Amino acid sequence: MKNKPNFLKNISWIWIAIWFLILVVAYSIISGRLHEKNNIPQLCTGRICFTVELARTEDEQHQGLMNRESMPDNHGMLFIFPKSDLQNFRMKNTLIPLDMVWIDEQFRVVRIMTAQPCIADPCAVYRPEIWAKYVLEINAGIADKYKIVEWSMIRFKNIR
């Protein structure tokens, strides 16, 4: 009779250990997914954060949003240039109208222009005539919808 309670004690410790391991594994999986989700590059202003694709290289910047037929309203592309300059843009082979938001080194919006799609040359060149280090492209009308105006402040999340 005395052996039975010891046997039950051992079984209960085994079950506790198994449940502990299950919880540790589940926590690791969940925290890993949260960590991945938190590393998504975002650009935020006022009431909205945009999930952004980053265009850092010349090839990425040249490709931009060419040949895309649509883009979710809370997404965009952020062009990151090595230094501030007069960043001119063309809409060659861009199929959707875009708001172009020029941002300076202090993360202030310095110019906003709405650009129309262009399939064939000659395509208009969008010249902000003000220096910027970053340019955000989002769907046309989104800047007005979320009251993004010149001198609005921008925050980067997970963008280095």
Buried (B, 14 or more C-beta within 10 A) or exposed (E): EEEEEEEEEEEEEEEEEEEEEEEEEEEEEEEEEEEEEEEEBBBEBEEBBBBBBBBEEEEBBEEBBEEEEEBEBBBBBBBBBEEBEEBEBBBBBBBBEBBBBBBBEEBBBBBBBEBEBBEEEEBEEBEBEEBBBBBBBBBBEBBEEBEBEEEBEBEBBEBE
